[in-house]
């Protein structure tokens, strides 16, 4: 692989590791060498000469390395080569034209094949493989993706439906061609820098001379080695207005516009930089009391994934729906039928919380700049794209001015040559040198009227004028043509002197031509956070199997506890003095011999518990009043000091005032206590934490405990 040494002014990717130029993941072939770019922009692509190879940037290439063993050094070099190859030549778009290599090569291929008619995608893919040697699958997928967005590639046939997730037809059945917009903003051989293709047989552009921020228009997403990029799509008219504002020195702000529509919250967008977040909601309307219609879906989803998420939430009891109809074609229409007694507004909130009707997107705007990956905000990307557009427009004007000056010079020479009958001076010349001398001598009196000197090539060209053209020469038409050229020269010079105004007018014209059908689809508004606990319905029935120690939902052959939601936590106390909290589920093991089971309140358990237990280690009976406090799910808590203890009395009260004041204690008949029935005063026991040991009730085994009411 060719290498190019680049400056280290931009932030580099901190990658470390070791492996060799690994075969391409899609084809199993080694990655092709990236051809170097020419330093200048030749006007003729056929005569373009690539520059000499130079060292290419690699992640971590500038860091110092230890003297490792040879094999370790090889693995490190190979991995860094592969990482830099994937980052620079596969996954990340270039800031100059906003395209990944496969997209750039597809567009270049379409431009070479362009004759105004549609081309079979299979033919385009095959031709593009001259430049992109990574299999037809990646080329076809990229071409279909660009065709679905319609801005650069015009599709014909079944290109799939991004709304439903349906794939495109086989490449031999579908066709594509460049759009008029792509021809206008992405191609100009006179301002293109060329390089050799991977096998040296063809020439391809290093980057296209794009005069529009294409990476912001269509967005980009890619996964490389050690980094990812995710640039969200933006609205065409918004980008045009932002470009004009930048040229006018005004402030601007651009936010994404998704092709799937929806409602988005860009409060945390942070200009598309790392760490930002965009919340996107589907647009849901209640068409009747028991019918909801989803007409727009979040970006990154399709109707299939949305419906599957609704069915999954329904199966888990998070929401209740009767059935779903998908009528999506050109526009999204998902009909959600609700059962009797449903509240449509609550169900809409549940759809946002528990399904893909609301998603969060994390943008990461990473692009290649000077052969290095850099992270920029979308505003910076637009500014740099617009500045580059100005330079491209300037270069196009300069090239056009040179062409007009040359045309004016040649037309003036031709006029002098014909009108002054200089061609008659060469009739008696017998040698080529004498012919050239006669023409130069005949032009001498008129050279002062020209704008540059007459060269040898100019004189040779005069000799190539045919007699037919001389005989049909029309002085009036020649003067008119020269006048048009002089007027255009004046206009071009004026545009060069007022380049900013010219660029503003160019963007305004572009917006007028292509922006009529590019209305914004995504509305933006602040999206409030919805609490799942507040919108979930208590539509589940909690059951308990006390002996075996299981809790579960909708068991009809076990003890019913209470109605609950799928977000509830269940608190269980066992006869051995242990306690556990777990999330409700189909079947959850808590512990054997459950003596108390209840749903844990969302705001914490404020209940006061009274417990009398027989301690295994000391043999004594203790009593305590406690609250459970903070707990961790699925952790077993011991409320007694020793394993093997036994709870002989357990009482649950809403607060301390409702707790029993006295307990009647009955001792085991086999005990040697003289008094086997007595009252124990609980009023003296304060409410403590769950780990407290409590007060001693008796040193004898307890048989029975009863509450004594006042």
C-alpha positions in Angstrom: 0.0 0.0 0.0 1.4 3.4 -1.0 2.2 5.7 1.9 2.1 9.5 2.2 3.7 11.5 4.9 1.4 14.2 6.2 1.6 16.9 8.7 0.4 16.3 12.3 -1.5 19.6 12.9 -4.9 17.9 13.1 -6.0 15.7 16.0 -5.0 12.1 15.4 -6.9 9.0 16.4 -5.2 7.4 19.4 -5.1 3.8 18.1 -2.7 1.2 19.3 -2.4 -2.4 18.3 -0.8 -4.8 15.8 -1.9 -6.6 12.6 -1.0 -6.7 8.9 -2.8 -5.4 5.9 -5.7 -7.6 6.6 -7.9 -9.0 3.7 -11.0 -6.9 3.0 -13.9 -8.0 5.1 -16.4 -8.1 2.3 -14.2 -9.9 -0.4 -11.4 -11.6 1.4 -8.9 -9.9 -0.8 -6.0 -7.7 0.4 -6.8 -4.0 0.4 -5.8 -2.2 -2.7 -3.1 0.5 -2.6 -4.5 4.0 -2.5 -3.2 5.9 -5.6 -1.6 9.2 -5.0 -3.0 12.5 -6.1 -1.6 15.0 -8.6 -0.6 18.4 -7.2 -2.3 20.3 -10.0 -5.6 20.1 -11.7 -5.2 19.2 -15.4 -7.8 20.4 -17.8 -7.8 17.1 -19.7 -8.4 13.9 -17.6 -6.9 11.8 -20.4 -3.5 13.6 -20.1 -3.5 13.9 -16.3 -0.3 12.6 -14.7 -0.4 11.3 -11.1 2.1 12.5 -8.6 4.9 10.4 -7.1 3.9 8.3 -4.2 4.3 9.7 -0.7 4.0 8.3 2.8 0.4 7.9 3.9 -0.9 8.8 7.4 -1.5 6.0 9.8 -3.0 6.2 13.3 -0.2 6.1 15.9 2.5 6.4 13.2 4.1 9.4 14.9 4.3 7.9 18.3 7.5 6.4 19.6 7.8 2.7 19.7 9.7 0.3 22.0 12.2 -2.2 20.5 9.8 -5.1 20.4 10.4 -8.6 19.1 10.3 -8.8 15.3 6.9 -10.6 15.1 5.3 -8.2 17.5 6.6 -5.2 15.5 5.2 -6.8 12.3 1.8 -7.2 13.9 1.7 -3.6 15.1 2.7 -2.3 11.7 0.1 -4.5 9.9 -2.7 -3.5 12.2 -1.9 0.2 11.9 -1.8 -0.1 8.1 -5.1 -1.8 8.1 -6.7 0.7 10.5 -5.5 3.7 8.5 -6.7 2.0 5.3 -10.2 1.4 6.7 -10.4 4.9 8.1 -9.1 6.8 5.1 -10.4 4.6 2.2 -13.5 2.9 3.3 -15.7 4.2 6.1 -15.3 8.0 6.6 -16.4 10.7 4.1 -13.9 13.3 2.9 -14.6 16.9 3.8 -13.9 18.2 0.3 -16.8 16.4 -1.4 -18.6 14.7 1.5 -18.3 11.3 -0.1 -16.9 7.9 0.9 -14.7 6.3 -1.7 -17.3 3.9 -2.9 -19.8 6.7 -3.4 -17.3 8.9 -5.2 -16.4 6.0 -7.6 -20.1 5.3 -8.3 -20.7 8.9 -9.2 -17.6 9.1 -11.3 -18.7 5.9 -13.2 -22.2 7.3 -13.8 -20.6 10.5 -15.1 -18.4 8.6 -17.5 -21.4 6.6 -18.7 -23.8 9.6 -18.7 -25.7 10.1 -22.0 -29.0 11.3 -20.5 -30.5 7.8 -20.4 -30.9 5.3 -17.6 -28.3 2.6 -17.2 -28.8 -0.9 -15.7 -27.5 -0.9 -12.2 -25.7 -4.2 -12.9 -23.7 -2.4 -15.7 -22.9 0.5 -13.4 -21.7 -1.9 -10.6 -19.5 -3.7 -13.1 -18.0 -0.5 -14.4 -17.4 0.9 -10.9 -15.4 -2.2 -10.0 -12.6 -0.8 -12.2 -12.1 1.8 -9.4 -13.5 0.0 -6.3 -12.1 -3.6 -6.0 -14.2 -4.7 -3.1 -17.0 -6.7 -4.6 -20.2 -5.9 -6.2 -22.3 -6.1 -3.0 -20.8 -3.0 -1.4 -21.1 -1.0 -4.7 -24.7 -2.1 -5.3 -25.8 -1.3 -1.7 -24.2 2.1 -1.8 -25.8 2.8 -5.2 -29.3 1.8 -3.9 -28.8 4.0 -0.9 -28.0 7.0 -3.0 -30.9 6.2 -5.3 -33.4 6.1 -2.4 -32.4 9.6 -1.4 -32.9 10.9 -5.0 -30.5 13.9 -4.7 -27.5 12.6 -6.6 -28.8 9.5 -8.3 -32.2 9.2 -10.1 -33.6 5.7 -9.7 -35.9 3.8 -12.0 -37.5 0.5 -10.9 -37.8 -1.1 -7.5 -35.2 0.5 -5.4 -36.8 -0.8 -2.2 -38.7 1.2 0.4 -36.7 2.7 3.2 -40.0 3.3 5.1 -40.8 -0.4 5.3 -37.3 -1.8 5.1 -38.1 -3.7 1.9 -35.0 -4.4 -0.2 -34.4 -3.4 -3.8 -34.8 -5.6 -6.8 -31.9 -7.4 -8.4 -29.4 -5.0 -10.1 -30.3 -6.4 -13.5 -33.8 -5.2 -13.1 -33.3 -1.6 -12.0 -31.7 1.4 -13.6 -30.1 4.7 -12.5 -28.6 7.9 -13.9 -27.2 11.1 -12.5 -29.6 13.8 -11.5 -29.4 17.3 -13.0 -28.4 18.6 -9.5 -25.4 16.1 -9.4 -24.2 17.1 -12.9 -24.3 20.8 -11.8 -22.6 20.6 -8.4 -20.3 17.6 -8.4 -18.4 17.5 -11.8 -16.0 19.6 -13.7 -13.0 17.8 -15.3 -11.1 21.2 -15.5 -11.0 21.6 -11.7 -10.6 18.0 -10.8 -7.4 16.5 -9.3 -6.9 13.0 -10.7 -5.1 9.9 -9.5 -4.4 6.4 -10.8 -6.9 3.7 -10.0 -5.9 0.7 -7.8 -4.5 -1.3 -10.8 -3.0 1.7 -12.7 -5.2 1.2 -15.8 -7.6 4.1 -15.2 -7.7 7.6 -13.7 -10.2 8.5 -11.0 -10.7 11.8 -9.0 -9.0 12.2 -5.7 -12.1 14.1 -4.7 -14.9 15.4 -6.8 -15.1 19.2 -7.1 -18.3 19.4 -5.2 -19.8 22.9 -4.8 -22.3 21.8 -2.1 -22.0 20.2 1.3 -23.2 16.8 0.2 -22.2 15.1 3.4 -24.7 17.3 5.3 -27.4 16.9 2.6 -27.5 13.1 2.6 -25.8 12.4 5.9 -23.2 9.6 6.4 -22.7 6.7 8.7 -19.6 4.4 9.0 -17.7 2.2 11.3 -13.9 2.2 11.0 -11.2 0.8 13.3 -11.3 2.7 16.5 -13.9 5.4 15.5 -17.3 5.8 14.0 -19.0 8.6 12.1 -22.6 9.5 12.1 -23.7 12.7 10.3 -27.4 13.3 10.2 -29.1 14.5 6.9 -30.2 18.1 6.6 -32.7 20.0 4.5 -31.5 21.3 1.1 -33.1 24.7 1.5 -31.8 25.1 5.0 -28.3 24.4 3.7 -28.6 26.9 0.9 -29.9 29.6 3.3 -27.1 28.8 5.8 -24.5 29.1 3.0 -25.8 32.5 2.0 -25.8 33.7 5.6 -22.2 32.6 6.0 -21.2 34.4 2.8 -23.0 37.5 4.1 -21.2 37.3 7.4 -24.4 36.4 9.3 -24.8 33.8 12.0 -26.7 30.6 11.2 -27.8 27.4 12.8 -28.7 24.2 11.0 -30.5 21.2 12.4 -31.2 17.8 10.8 -34.2 17.1 8.6 -35.0 13.4 8.4 -36.6 11.8 5.3 -38.9 9.8 7.6 -40.3 13.0 9.2 -41.2 12.8 12.8 -40.9 15.3 15.7 -37.4 16.0 17.0 -35.8 17.7 19.9 -32.5 19.4 19.0 -31.9 21.0 22.4 -28.9 18.7 23.0 -27.8 18.4 19.3 -24.6 20.4 20.0 -23.9 21.2 16.4 -23.6 17.4 15.6 -20.4 17.0 17.6 -19.5 14.1 19.8 -21.6 13.9 23.0 -24.7 15.4 21.4 -28.1 13.7 21.3 -31.3 14.1 19.3 -34.6 12.7 20.5 -37.0 11.8 17.7 -40.7 10.8 18.0 -43.1 9.3 15.6 -46.2 11.4 14.7 -49.2 9.6 16.2 -52.8 10.8 15.9 -56.0 9.4 17.5 -58.5 8.9 14.7 -61.1 7.5 17.0 -61.5 6.3 20.6 -60.0 2.9 19.8 -57.8 3.7 16.8 -54.4 5.3 16.6 -52.5 6.1 13.4 -48.8 6.4 13.1 -48.1 8.6 10.1 -44.4 9.4 10.5 -41.7 7.3 12.2 -38.3 8.2 13.8 -35.1 8.3 11.7 -33.2 5.0 11.7 -36.4 2.9 12.0 -38.8 1.4 9.6 -42.4 0.3 9.9 -41.4 -3.3 10.4 -39.2 -2.5 13.4 -41.8 -0.2 14.9 -44.5 -2.8 14.6 -42.3 -5.5 16.1 -41.4 -3.2 19.0 -45.2 -2.6 19.6 -45.9 -6.3 19.5 -43.1 -7.0 21.9 -44.3 -4.4 24.4 -47.8 -5.8 24.1 -46.5 -9.4 24.8 -44.7 -8.1 27.9 -47.7 -6.4 29.2 -46.3 -2.9 28.9 -49.2 -1.8 26.6 -52.4 -3.4 25.4 -53.3 -3.4 21.7 -55.9 -5.4 19.8 -54.2 -5.7 16.5 -52.1 -3.7 14.1 -52.5 -3.0 10.3 -49.6 -1.7 8.1 -50.9 0.3 5.2 -47.6 1.9 4.3 -46.9 2.5 0.7 -45.6 5.9 -0.4 -46.4 7.3 3.0 -46.4 5.7 6.4 -49.6 4.6 7.9 -49.6 2.1 10.8 -53.1 1.6 12.3 -53.0 0.5 16.0 -56.4 -0.9 17.2 -57.0 -0.6 20.9 -59.2 -2.9 23.1 -62.3 -1.7 24.8 -61.8 0.7 27.7 -58.4 2.0 26.5 -57.4 5.6 27.0 -55.9 6.7 23.6 -53.8 9.5 25.2 -52.2 7.1 27.7 -51.5 4.5 25.0 -49.7 7.2 22.9 -47.5 8.0 25.9 -46.9 4.3 26.4 -45.9 3.9 22.8 -43.3 6.7 23.2 -41.9 5.1 26.3 -41.9 1.3 25.5 -41.5 1.1 21.7 -39.4 2.5 18.9 -41.9 5.3 18.4 -39.3 7.4 20.2 -35.6 6.9 19.8 -32.4 8.8 20.8 -29.7 9.4 18.2 -26.1 10.3 19.0 -24.4 12.1 16.2 -20.6 12.0 15.7 -19.5 14.2 12.8 -16.1 12.8 11.7 -14.6 13.5 8.3 -11.3 13.1 6.5 -9.3 16.3 6.2 -5.8 16.3 4.8 -5.7 12.5 5.0 -6.6 12.5 8.7 -9.9 11.9 10.6 -11.1 15.0 12.4 -14.2 15.7 14.4 -16.0 18.9 13.5 -19.4 20.4 14.1 -21.8 20.6 11.2 -21.5 24.4 11.1 -17.8 24.1 10.6 -18.3 21.5 7.9 -20.7 23.9 6.1 -18.4 26.9 6.4 -15.5 25.0 5.0 -17.6 23.5 2.2 -18.9 27.0 1.3 -15.4 28.5 1.3 -14.2 25.7 -1.0 -17.2 26.3 -3.2 -16.1 30.0 -3.5 -12.6 28.9 -4.5 -14.0 26.4 -7.1 -16.3 29.1 -8.6 -13.2 31.4 -8.7 -11.2 28.8 -10.5 -14.0 28.1 -13.0 -14.3 31.8 -13.7 -10.5 32.1 -14.2 -10.6 29.1 -16.6 -13.5 30.6 -18.4 -11.7 34.0 -18.7 -8.6 32.2 -20.1 -10.8 30.4 -22.7 -12.6 33.7 -23.7 -9.3 35.6 -24.0 -8.0 32.8 -26.2 -11.2 32.7 -28.3 -11.1 36.5 -28.7 -7.4 36.3 -29.7 -8.0 33.6 -32.3 -11.2 35.2 -33.7 -9.3 38.5 -34.1 -6.4 36.8 -35.9 -8.8 35.0 -38.2 -10.6 38.3 -38.9 -7.3 40.0 -39.8 -6.1 37.0 -41.8 -9.3 37.0 -43.9 -10.3 40.6 -44.1 -6.8 41.8 -44.9 -6.4 39.0 -47.5 -3.1 37.8 -45.9 -3.9 34.3 -47.2 -3.1 35.6 -50.7 0.5 36.3 -49.7 1.2 32.6 -49.3 0.0 31.6 -52.8 3.5 31.9 -54.3 5.4 30.6 -51.3 7.2 27.3 -52.1 8.5 26.3 -48.7 6.9 26.0 -45.2 9.2 28.5 -43.7 8.4 31.1 -46.3 4.6 30.5 -45.7 5.0 31.2 -42.0 7.2 34.2 -42.7 4.7 35.7 -45.2 1.9 35.4 -42.6 4.0 36.9 -39.8 4.9 39.8 -42.1 1.3 40.4 -43.1 0.1 40.4 -39.5 2.8 42.8 -38.3 0.8 46.0 -38.9 -2.1 44.8 -36.9 -0.4 43.2 -33.9 -0.8 46.3 -31.9 -4.5 45.8 -31.8 -4.2 42.3 -30.2 -4.0 41.7 -26.5 -1.1 39.3 -26.5 1.8 38.4 -28.9 1.3 36.1 -31.8 2.9 32.7 -31.3 4.2 30.1 -33.7 1.1 27.9 -33.0 -1.2 30.8 -33.9 0.4 31.1 -37.3 0.3 27.4 -37.9 -3.4 27.4 -37.0 -4.1 30.1 -39.5 -2.7 27.9 -42.3 -5.3 25.3 -41.4 -8.3 27.5 -42.3 -10.1 26.1 -45.2 -11.0 28.0 -48.4 -14.7 27.2 -47.8 -14.6 29.1 -44.5 -12.7 32.0 -46.1 -15.2 32.3 -48.9 -18.2 32.1 -46.5 -16.7 34.6 -44.1 -19.2 37.2 -42.9 -17.7 40.3 -41.4 -21.0 41.4 -39.7 -21.3 38.0 -37.9 -17.6 38.1 -36.9 -18.1 41.5 -35.3 -21.2 40.3 -33.5 -19.4 37.2 -32.2 -16.4 39.3 -31.0 -18.9 41.7 -29.3 -20.5 38.8 -27.4 -17.1 37.5 -26.3 -16.0 41.0 -25.1 -19.3 41.3 -23.2 -18.8 37.9 -21.5 -15.2 38.8 -20.7 -16.4 41.9 -19.0 -19.0 40.0 -17.0 -16.5 37.3 -15.9 -14.0 40.0 -14.8 -16.8 41.7 -12.9 -17.7 38.4 -11.2 -14.1 37.8 -10.2 -13.9 41.3 -8.6 -17.2 40.6 -6.8 -16.7 36.9 -6.0 -18.8 36.8 -2.8 -21.8 38.4 -4.5 -21.4 36.0 -7.4 -21.3 33.0 -5.0 -24.4 34.2 -3.1 -26.2 34.5 -6.5 -25.0 31.0 -7.4 -26.6 29.5 -4.2 -29.8 31.5 -4.7 -30.1 30.2 -8.3 -29.4 26.7 -7.1 -32.1 26.9 -4.4 -34.6 28.3 -6.9 -33.9 25.5 -9.4 -33.9 22.5 -7.0 -35.5 23.6 -3.8 -39.1 23.7 -4.7 -39.8 20.0 -3.8 -37.5 20.0 -0.8 -39.9 21.0 2.0 -38.8 20.3 5.5 -40.3 17.0 6.8 -39.1 17.0 10.4 -40.7 19.4 12.8 -38.7 20.3 15.9 -40.1 20.9 19.4 -39.1 20.3 22.9 -39.9 16.7 23.9 -40.6 16.3 27.6 -39.4 13.3 29.4 -42.2 10.8 30.1 -42.0 8.8 33.3 -42.5 5.1 32.5 -43.9 4.5 35.9 -46.6 7.1 35.4 -47.9 5.8 32.0 -47.6 2.1 32.5 -50.9 0.4 33.2 -51.6 -1.9 36.2 -52.9 -4.6 33.9 -50.9 -7.5 35.4 -52.0 -9.9 38.2 -49.3 -10.9 40.7 -49.4 -14.4 42.2 -47.3 -16.2 44.8 -46.4 -19.8 45.5 -45.4 -19.5 49.2 -44.1 -23.0 49.8 -41.8 -23.3 46.8 -40.9 -19.6 47.0 -41.9 -18.3 43.5 -43.7 -15.2 42.4 -45.1 -14.7 38.9 -47.6 -13.0 36.6 -51.0 -14.4 35.7 -50.8 -17.7 37.5 -54.4 -18.8 38.0 -53.6 -21.8 40.1 -51.8 -20.0 42.8 -52.5 -17.4 45.5 -53.5 -14.0 44.1 -51.6 -11.0 45.6 -52.7 -7.9 43.8 -52.8 -6.0 40.5 -49.5 -4.7 39.4 -47.5 -3.3 36.4 -44.5 -4.9 34.6 -42.3 -2.2 36.1 -43.1 -3.0 39.7 -40.8 -4.5 42.3 -42.0 -7.2 44.6 -40.9 -7.5 48.3 -41.0 -10.9 50.0 -40.2 -12.0 53.6 -39.4 -15.6 54.2 -39.9 -17.7 57.4 -36.1 -18.0 57.9 -35.9 -14.3 58.5 -34.6 -13.3 55.0 -35.9 -10.6 52.7 -35.6 -10.1 48.9 -36.7 -7.5 46.3 -37.0 -8.4 42.7 -38.7 -7.1 39.5 -41.9 -8.8 38.5 -41.6 -11.5 35.9 -43.2 -14.6 34.5 -41.6 -16.7 37.2 -39.1 -15.4 39.8 -37.6 -17.3 42.7 -37.6 -15.3 46.0 -37.0 -17.9 48.8 -38.9 -20.8 50.3 -41.7 -20.4 52.8 -42.8 -16.9 51.9 -44.7 -15.3 54.8 -45.3 -11.9 53.3 -45.5 -10.7 49.6 -46.3 -7.2 48.4 -45.6 -4.8 45.6 -42.9 -2.3 46.7 -44.2 1.3 46.4 -42.5 3.5 43.8 -41.5 6.2 46.4 -40.0 3.7 48.8 -41.5 1.5 51.5 -42.8 3.5 54.5 -44.5 0.5 56.1 -43.7 -0.4 59.7 -43.0 -4.1 60.2 -43.2 -6.0 63.5 -41.3 -9.3 63.8 -40.7 -11.8 66.6 -38.1 -14.5 65.8 -36.4 -17.4 67.5 -32.7 -17.0 67.2 -30.9 -20.2 66.3 -27.5 -19.3 67.9 -28.7 -18.1 71.3 -32.1 -19.9 71.5 -33.7 -16.7 72.7 -36.7 -14.9 71.1 -36.4 -11.3 70.0 -38.9 -8.7 68.9 -38.3 -5.6 66.8 -40.1 -3.0 64.8 -38.4 -1.8 61.6 -38.6 -0.2 58.2 -36.6 -1.8 55.3 -35.0 1.4 53.9 -33.0 1.3 50.7 -32.6 -2.0 48.9 -30.9 -3.5 45.9 -32.8 -5.8 43.5 -32.1 -9.5 43.6 -30.0 -9.3 46.8 -30.9 -11.5 49.8 -31.0 -9.6 53.1 -30.8 -11.4 56.4 -33.0 -9.7 59.1 -31.9 -12.1 61.8 -28.4 -12.4 63.3 -27.9 -16.2 62.7 -28.7 -18.7 60.0 -31.4 -21.2 60.9 -33.5 -18.8 62.9 -37.3 -18.9 62.7 -39.9 -16.1 62.4 -42.7 -16.9 64.9 -44.7 -13.6 64.4 -44.8 -11.1 61.5 -47.1 -8.1 61.2 -47.4 -5.4 58.6 -48.8 -1.9 59.4 -49.1 1.3 57.4 -47.2 3.3 60.1 -45.9 3.0 63.7 -49.2 4.1 65.3 -51.0 1.1 63.8 -48.5 -1.3 65.3 -49.6 -3.6 68.1 -48.9 -2.2 71.6 -48.8 -5.6 73.3 -48.3 -9.2 72.3 -49.5 -12.3 74.0 -46.6 -14.8 74.1 -47.3 -18.5 74.6 -44.2 -20.7 75.3 -43.6 -24.2 74.2 -45.1 -26.7 76.7 -41.8 -28.6 76.9 -40.0 -25.5 78.2 -39.2 -25.3 82.0 -40.6 -21.8 82.4 -42.8 -21.3 85.3 -45.0 -18.8 83.4 -45.8 -20.0 79.9 -48.3 -17.3 78.9 -47.5 -13.6 79.3 -47.9 -10.2 77.7 -45.0 -8.4 76.1 -45.0 -4.6 75.8 -44.1 -3.5 72.3 -44.6 0.2 73.0 -41.1 0.4 74.5 -39.5 -0.7 71.3 -38.7 2.1 68.9 -38.8 1.6 65.1 -35.2 0.8 63.9 -33.5 -0.4 60.8 -33.9 -3.8 59.3 -30.5 -5.1 60.6 -31.3 -4.3 64.3 -31.3 -7.3 66.6 -34.3 -6.2 68.7 -35.2 -6.7 72.4 -35.2 -10.0 74.2 -38.7 -11.4 74.7 -37.8 -14.7 76.4 -35.0 -17.3 76.6 -37.4 -20.1 76.1 -38.8 -21.4 72.8 -42.0 -19.6 71.7 -44.9 -21.6 70.5 -47.5 -18.9 69.6 -47.7 -15.1 69.5 -50.9 -13.1 69.3 -51.7 -9.5 69.1 -53.5 -8.0 72.1 -55.9 -5.2 71.1 -56.5 -2.3 73.5 
